[in-house]
Amino acid sequence: MKIKYSPVSDSDAEWGNKEAILSRYDGLNKYTLNRWLCEMRDNKLWRDGVLNPTHKLVFINFEVFDDFLYWKTHGYSKLRRK
């Protein structure tokens, strides 16, 4: 799978839904995103980056998601979070 980051211009938002994440990362599909969100919810380092106010609504913190991808890319060893 090849995923390419596409920055969104004129956006000051810190949180977004699944569609916002999918629009930022070309090549990322909904199935993979759902798996990664489950992984984030199950890990205490990343669970603060995913909010579920209802069973159908989800908000994802863009910065935490970026850091999560960095962490996955580097073999679960390096943290970029502050």
Residue pairs with C-beta under 8 A, 6 or more apart in sequence:
1 27
1 32
2 27
3 25
3 26
3 27
3 28
4 25
4 26
4 27
5 24
5 25
5 26
6 23
6 24
6 25
6 26
7 24
8 20
8 23
8 24
13 20
13 62
14 61
14 62
14 63
15 51
15 59
15 60
15 61
15 62
16 59
16 60
16 62
17 57
17 58
17 59
17 60
18 30
18 33
18 34
18 37
18 58
18 60
20 60
20 62
21 28
21 33
21 60
21 62
21 65
22 28
22 29
22 30
22 33
24 62
36 68
36 72
37 50
37 58
37 60
39 46
40 46
40 47
40 49
40 50
40 64
40 65
40 68
41 47
41 50
45 71
45 79
45 81
46 64
46 67
46 68
46 71
48 61
48 64
49 60
49 61
49 63
49 64
49 65
49 67
49 68
50 58
50 59
50 60
50 61
51 58
51 59
51 60
52 58
52 59
53 59
64 81
67 79
67 80
67 81
70 78
70 80
71 78
71 79
71 80
